[in-house]
Amino acid sequence: MNKIKYLKISKNIKIRYLTNNLKKNINIVFLHGFMSDIDGEKPKVLSKFCSRQKIGFLAIEYSGHGKSSGKFTNGNITKWSNQVKIAIKKILKKRKFILVGSSMGSWLSAKQFQFFSDQIKGFIGIGSAPEFLEKVMWRKFNAKMKRETIKNGIYNLKHGGYEYPITYQLIKDSKNNKVLNKKIYTNLSVTLFHGSKDEAVPTTYSRQLIKTFVNANKKLIVIKNGDHSLFVKKYQKKILKELKIIVSQNI
């Protein structure tokens, strides 16, 4: 039975997570994107997949996202990555798992290899966005936008019908969380999916991320005409097919 629960991270922070409570076999850990949550299509589809495969599922929602506590503007990559680490330790304990990261979730996934290299048995990235805050977002800010962000500590960025409150502390913190300059030595399976028409994050970032994996059974699948989300039915099937292969290697 899939169920949303809360996990106390600190005195003031409780984050939501979705689990099917299955403790046998391998687990899938899903990490969502920037300003997303665990109520979206990806966690629902992945949790159903895990139930069919009779494997564990865990989706983690970071502070300031969805219905988790805390202000979004107080969050950053260091905090969110740490929350993921705490959740995995408390909920999965020593059980083995496969990471599925969407957009920023792939960045947070790469960070988890520092803590769980023995437990991670595979990784799938969807529209991976490692280091996007500085290298994609901040670079698109013009001089006036940058001055305003530094002066006020925040800039409300309007993009695609949404408003993103981008704090200067978030940008600065991202510089301390680089993953593209590090090597991850592992022989597990790594598959990164990226849309050729991704307007949010260029395919370059998946190409760079996959190079960080040394000795891995790795592949980059660039989906022709695919967008950033990559989760319409025909793309879902491709991703779930790949996930099923990685699961079968670990049961």
C-alpha positions in Angstrom: 0.0 0.0 0.0 1.5 3.3 -1.1 1.4 5.8 1.7 2.6 9.4 2.3 4.3 9.9 5.7 6.3 12.6 7.4 9.9 12.3 8.7 11.3 14.7 11.3 14.6 16.0 10.1 15.3 18.6 12.8 13.4 20.6 15.4 11.7 22.7 12.8 11.7 20.6 9.7 9.4 17.7 8.7 9.6 16.3 5.2 7.1 14.2 3.3 7.9 10.8 1.7 6.0 8.3 -0.2 6.6 4.6 0.4 5.0 1.2 -0.4 6.5 -0.3 2.8 7.9 -3.3 0.9 11.2 -4.3 2.6 12.1 -7.2 0.4 14.5 -7.1 -2.5 15.9 -3.9 -4.0 14.3 -0.5 -3.5 13.8 2.4 -5.9 14.5 5.9 -4.5 13.0 8.7 -6.5 14.3 12.3 -6.1 12.2 15.0 -7.7 13.3 18.3 -9.4 13.5 21.9 -8.4 10.3 23.3 -7.0 8.5 20.0 -7.7 7.0 17.5 -5.2 6.0 13.9 -4.6 2.4 14.4 -5.8 3.4 14.5 -9.5 3.2 11.9 -12.3 6.7 10.4 -11.9 6.3 9.2 -8.3 2.9 7.8 -9.0 4.0 5.9 -12.1 7.2 4.7 -10.4 5.4 3.5 -7.2 3.0 1.5 -9.3 5.9 0.0 -11.2 7.5 -1.0 -7.9 4.3 -2.6 -6.6 4.0 -4.7 -9.8 7.7 -5.7 -9.4 7.2 -6.4 -5.7 10.1 -4.2 -4.8 10.4 -1.3 -2.3 9.7 2.3 -3.3 10.7 5.6 -1.6 10.1 9.1 -2.9 11.5 12.0 -0.8 10.2 15.5 -0.8 12.7 18.2 0.3 12.0 21.1 2.7 10.1 24.0 1.2 8.7 21.8 -1.6 5.2 20.5 -1.8 3.7 20.0 1.6 7.0 19.5 3.4 7.7 22.1 6.1 10.2 24.9 5.9 10.5 27.9 3.5 11.7 27.2 0.0 13.9 30.4 0.3 15.8 28.9 3.2 16.7 25.7 1.3 19.7 24.9 -0.8 21.6 21.9 -2.3 23.5 21.3 0.9 20.3 21.1 3.0 18.3 19.1 0.5 21.1 16.6 -0.2 21.5 16.1 3.6 17.7 15.6 4.0 17.9 12.9 1.3 20.8 11.2 3.2 19.0 11.3 6.5 15.8 9.9 5.0 17.6 7.0 3.3 19.5 6.2 6.5 16.3 6.2 8.6 13.9 4.6 6.2 15.9 2.2 4.1 18.7 1.7 6.7 21.2 -0.8 5.1 18.9 -2.0 2.3 20.2 -1.7 -1.3 18.6 0.8 -3.7 18.5 2.2 -7.3 18.3 6.0 -7.6 16.0 7.7 -10.1 16.6 11.4 -10.2 14.6 13.9 -12.2 16.3 17.2 -13.2 17.8 18.6 -9.9 17.1 15.2 -8.4 19.9 13.8 -10.5 22.3 16.3 -8.9 21.1 15.2 -5.5 21.5 11.6 -6.6 25.1 12.1 -7.6 25.7 13.6 -4.1 24.5 10.4 -2.5 27.3 8.3 -3.9 29.5 10.0 -1.3 27.5 8.3 1.5 25.9 5.1 0.1 28.4 3.8 -2.5 27.9 0.2 -1.2 24.1 0.4 -1.2 23.5 2.1 -4.5 23.0 -0.6 -7.2 22.0 1.6 -10.2 21.1 5.1 -11.3 18.7 6.5 -13.8 18.7 10.2 -14.6 15.8 12.0 -16.3 16.7 15.5 -17.8 19.6 15.6 -15.4 20.5 19.1 -14.2 23.8 18.9 -12.2 25.1 22.3 -11.1 22.3 24.0 -13.1 21.8 26.9 -10.5 25.2 28.5 -11.2 25.9 27.2 -14.8 22.4 27.5 -16.3 20.3 29.8 -14.2 22.8 32.3 -12.9 24.5 32.7 -16.3 21.2 33.7 -17.8 20.8 36.5 -15.3 21.8 39.8 -16.8 23.9 42.4 -14.8 20.8 44.1 -13.4 19.2 40.9 -12.2 22.4 39.8 -10.6 22.8 43.2 -8.8 19.2 43.0 -7.5 19.8 39.4 -6.3 23.0 40.3 -4.4 21.5 43.5 -3.0 18.1 42.1 -1.9 19.2 38.5 -1.3 16.5 37.3 -3.6 15.2 37.6 -7.2 11.7 36.5 -8.2 12.3 34.9 -11.6 9.3 34.6 -13.9 9.7 31.7 -16.4 7.2 29.5 -18.2 4.2 30.8 -16.3 5.8 30.2 -12.9 7.6 32.4 -10.5 10.8 31.1 -8.9 12.2 32.9 -5.8 15.9 32.6 -6.4 18.0 33.5 -3.3 21.6 34.6 -3.5 22.4 32.1 -0.7 21.1 29.3 -3.0 23.4 30.3 -5.8 26.4 30.6 -3.5 25.7 27.3 -1.9 25.5 25.6 -5.3 29.2 26.4 -5.9 30.1 24.3 -2.9 28.2 21.3 -4.3 30.0 20.5 -7.5 29.7 17.0 -8.8 31.0 17.3 -12.4 34.6 17.7 -11.3 34.5 14.5 -9.3 34.8 10.8 -10.4 32.5 8.1 -9.2 34.1 4.7 -9.3 31.5 2.1 -9.5 30.6 -0.9 -11.7 26.8 -0.5 -11.5 24.4 0.4 -14.3 23.9 4.1 -15.1 21.4 5.3 -17.7 20.7 9.0 -18.4 17.7 10.1 -20.5 17.7 13.6 -21.9 15.4 15.2 -24.5 17.0 16.7 -27.6 14.6 19.7 -27.2 15.0 20.3 -23.5 14.7 24.0 -23.2 15.5 24.1 -19.5 18.8 22.2 -19.3 20.9 21.3 -22.4 21.9 17.7 -23.1 25.5 18.8 -22.3 24.8 18.4 -18.6 23.9 14.7 -19.0 26.9 14.2 -21.2 29.1 15.7 -18.5 27.5 13.8 -15.7 27.9 10.4 -17.4 31.6 11.1 -17.8 32.0 11.2 -14.0 31.1 7.5 -13.7 34.2 5.4 -14.1 33.9 1.6 -14.7 30.1 1.8 -14.8 27.9 0.1 -17.4 26.7 3.4 -18.7 24.7 4.9 -21.5 23.2 8.2 -22.5 19.8 8.0 -24.3 19.0 11.3 -26.1 15.3 11.2 -27.0 14.6 13.0 -30.2 12.2 15.9 -29.8 11.9 15.1 -26.1 11.3 17.9 -23.6 12.7 18.4 -20.1 10.0 16.4 -18.3 10.3 13.3 -20.6 7.2 11.7 -19.1 4.5 11.4 -21.7 3.4 7.7 -22.1 5.9 6.8 -24.9 8.9 8.1 -22.9 7.6 6.5 -19.7 7.8 3.1 -21.4 11.4 3.7 -22.4 12.4 4.7 -18.9 10.5 1.9 -17.1 11.9 -0.7 -19.6 15.4 0.5 -18.6 14.6 0.5 -14.9 13.2 -3.1 -15.2 16.5 -4.2 -16.7 18.5 -2.6 -13.9 16.1 -4.1 -11.3 16.5 -7.6 -12.8 20.3 -7.3 -12.4 19.9 -6.9 -8.7 17.2 -9.4 -7.6 
